[in-house]
């Protein structure tokens, strides 16, 4: 029982890290809290399903097209909405949340509900670790989470675009003096964040069904991880994913599975009371600024 909890806790932590990665990247670079994030996740899942089942596109190509469509949606959101209200955080939150709500409810309006909306697993089957069986899809999720974490680190630290991202994140005014286009970087960060949401969708959704309400759960879990770890902190995201992931797994195994979402909400409440900036945030709290 304990071994199973440890293994599935690690997988759940990887899932949470995947869910939060794109949201955290966009906020860390452009300062935009993309509350349409859950809608992009659901949009990507339904896009892959439509391409695969309605248009007959091969599975791998359907996945790649869904990721590209999500990235294009991120660009459209930034240049069509965010750029008009940039610098007004409350307006950005309200606009992206309203847009996300509209996207998800449109899928419900067009009757995208039911258990038939599923994506196939990448590799069928399972293997055992001791007396614990784990399916290949969950192992793929864990491997992709690790690979993306390493890939993003290399991208942001050893590529020209990644260094431009870091420059804007650290000091936008100074970066502007070096000729870095803040709007272009902001748009690219939104596109990359949405692409990461799409990657999370196509690897996680095969574990269940594609449901509109899943978009709200994704947004809550992404917010919980980012708030606990500290918005904009990659290390914080990883630590928070492990803390919340194992807490949810222990709750599901030793209490009731339907209390897992409550863990995220409680984590948000506790951190906002004890350390509002998060465990690893670089933002100064009020008492440090006075």
Secondary structure, DSSP 8 states (H G I E B T S, - for coil): -HHHHHHHHHHHHHHHHHHHHHHHHHHHHH----TTHHHHHHHHHHHHHIIIIIS---HHHHHHHHHHHHHHHHHHHIIIIIHHHTT-HHHHHHHHHHHHHHHHHHHHHTT--STT-----SS--EEEETTEEEEHHHHHHHHHHHHHHHHHHHHHHHSHHHHHHHHHHH-HHHHHHTT--HHHHHHHHHHHHHHHHHHHHHHHGGGS---TTHHHHHHHHHHHHHHHH-TT-HHHHHHHHHHHHHHHHHHHHHS-GGGHHHHHHHHHHHHHHH-TT-SS--S--HHHH-
